Structure formats: structure tokens, C-alpha cells
Amino acid sequence: MGYKKLDEVMELLTDELDGFNKSIVRLEKLTQHTDNINVIPDTSEIERLLREHLNSEMTKTEKLQESVQDINSQISKARLVPKVQLWILYSIWFISLVIIGYLSFKVSGTNVVRQKAFTNEGKEVISELRGYFDQNPIHYESYRKWIKEKNSVPNQK
């Protein structure tokens, strides 16, 4: 019984070896066919596609550069405030400065006017008071007393 199984295993192995040998022969035939095939590398289509892509990218880049230059020129010409508005603003400032100068000149002259008015009015008041005191000597005496009291009391400010 042991030989029978061994014979079967041997037959299976020989069958497998025959199948393997046949596969090797077929593989040798296929490799002979591939050895006869010459592959010539042709990259011309790839190079053409690359050139087209580079050309399109160059045109896009040129358009972008032109757009950027246009934007730069527009920005350099643009102003935040229109010219007319600037001239109006400058004229308002100038008129304000002229008015301030005129008013300061007038205010500086008010001291002179005050002094003249005080001296003129003071003389008129004194002349009017003399006439009044000449007509009413009693009032003149009470006025003198009041002046003395006023001068004798120290300044309480």
C-alpha cells in the first residue's frame, strides 16, 4: 500500500514538471518575440503639449502683468480728494486766516480805544460832578467823608 501512494505522488510530480517545462518553452517563445520588437521612444507629442502649455502660461502671465501695470497707473493717478474739493478747502482756510488776522488786529486796538474813551468820559464825568457838587455842597461833603472812609479801610480782597 505504501508504494501505491508513492507512485501516485511521483506521477503528479512528473505531470507538474511537464506542465512547468511546457510553460518555460512558451515563455521562451514569447521572449523571442519581444526581443525582436524595437521600441523607439517618441516624446515629440509630450514636447508639443509642453510647448503649448508654456505658451499659454506665458500669454496669461503677460496679460496679468499688463493688468497689474494698468492698476498701478490708475492707483498713481487716483486721488482721495478731488481737486475742486481741495481748492474749496484751501480757500476756506485762507478766508478763516484772514478773518482771524483782521479780528485779532481789531481786538488789539480796543485797548487804545478804551483808554481814549476812559480819559474822555472821565473828563466829562468830572465836569458833570463839579457842576452837581457846586449846586449841592452838602452832597460834596458826604462824598469826601465816604472817600476818606474808603481809603482808610484796608483792601479786603
C-alpha positions in Angstrom: 0.0 0.0 0.0 2.8 2.5 0.6 4.1 2.1 -2.9 0.9 2.9 -4.5 0.7 6.3 -2.9 4.3 7.0 -3.7 3.7 6.1 -7.3 0.7 8.5 -7.4 2.8 11.3 -5.9 5.5 10.6 -8.4 3.1 10.7 -11.3 1.7 14.0 -10.0 5.2 15.4 -9.8 6.1 14.3 -13.3 2.9 15.9 -14.6 3.7 19.1 -12.8 7.2 19.1 -14.2 5.9 18.5 -17.7 3.5 21.4 -17.3 6.3 23.6 -15.9 8.6 22.6 -18.9 5.8 23.5 -21.3 5.3 26.9 -19.6 9.0 27.5 -19.9 9.0 26.7 -23.6 6.1 29.1 -24.1 7.8 31.8 -22.1 11.0 31.4 -24.3 8.9 31.8 -27.4 7.3 34.9 -26.1 10.6 36.5 -25.0 11.9 35.8 -28.5 9.1 37.8 -29.9 9.7 40.6 -27.5 13.4 40.7 -28.3 12.6 41.3 -32.0 10.4 44.3 -31.1 12.3 47.6 -31.2 10.7 50.4 -29.2 11.7 53.8 -30.3 11.0 56.4 -27.6 9.0 59.2 -29.2 8.5 62.2 -26.9 7.5 64.6 -29.6 3.8 64.6 -28.6 4.8 65.3 -25.0 7.1 68.1 -26.0 4.4 69.6 -28.2 2.0 69.6 -25.3 4.6 71.1 -23.0 5.3 73.9 -25.5 1.6 74.6 -25.9 1.2 74.8 -22.1 4.2 77.0 -21.7 3.0 79.4 -24.5 -0.5 79.6 -22.9 1.1 80.3 -19.5 3.3 83.0 -21.0 0.3 84.7 -22.6 -1.5 84.5 -19.3 1.5 85.9 -17.4 1.8 88.8 -19.9 -1.9 89.6 -19.5 -1.6 89.6 -15.8 1.4 91.9 -15.9 -0.5 94.3 -18.2 -3.4 94.3 -15.8 -1.1 95.0 -12.8 0.6 97.8 -14.7 -2.9 99.3 -15.6 -3.9 99.0 -11.9 -0.6 100.7 -10.8 -1.1 103.6 -13.2 -4.7 104.0 -12.1 -3.7 104.0 -8.5 -1.0 106.5 -9.1 -3.5 108.8 -10.9 -6.2 108.3 -8.3 -6.7 110.9 -5.5 -8.6 110.6 -2.3 -10.0 114.1 -2.6 -10.9 115.8 -5.9 -9.0 118.9 -6.9 -12.1 121.1 -6.7 -12.7 120.0 -3.1 -9.1 120.7 -2.2 -9.3 124.2 -3.7 -12.5 124.9 -1.7 -10.8 123.6 1.5 -7.8 125.8 0.9 -9.9 128.8 0.2 -11.9 128.3 3.4 -8.7 128.0 5.4 -7.3 131.2 3.7 -10.5 133.1 4.4 -10.5 131.9 8.0 -6.9 133.0 8.5 -7.7 136.4 7.0 -10.8 136.8 9.3 -8.8 135.7 12.4 -6.0 138.2 11.5 -8.5 141.0 11.0 -10.3 140.3 14.2 -7.0 140.0 16.2 -5.9 143.3 14.7 -9.2 144.9 15.8 -9.1 143.4 19.2 -5.5 144.6 19.7 -6.7 148.2 19.0 -9.5 148.0 21.6 -7.1 148.9 24.5 -6.3 152.2 22.8 -10.0 152.9 22.2 -10.8 152.1 25.8 -8.1 154.4 27.1 -9.3 157.2 24.9 -12.9 156.6 26.0 -11.9 156.4 29.6 -10.0 159.7 29.5 -12.7 161.5 27.5 -15.6 160.1 29.6 -13.6 160.7 32.8 -13.3 164.4 32.0 -17.0 164.6 31.2 -17.9 162.9 34.4 -15.7 165.1 36.5 -17.1 168.2 34.8 -20.6 167.0 35.4 -19.8 166.1 39.1 -18.3 169.5 39.7 -21.5 171.2 38.4 -23.6 168.9 40.6 -21.4 169.4 43.7 -21.3 173.1 43.1 -25.1 173.1 43.2 -25.2 170.7 46.2 -22.3 171.4 48.6 -23.8 169.0 51.3 -23.5 166.1 49.0 -20.0 167.1 48.2 -19.1 166.9 51.9 -20.7 163.5 52.3 -18.8 162.3 49.2 -15.5 163.5 50.8 -16.3 161.6 54.0 -17.1 158.5 52.1 -13.8 158.7 50.1 -11.8 159.1 53.4 -13.6 156.1 54.9 -13.0 154.1 51.8 -9.3 154.9 51.7 -8.8 154.3 55.5 -10.3 150.8 55.3 -7.6 148.3 54.1 -8.3 146.5 50.9 -10.2 143.3 51.8 -10.0 141.4 48.6 
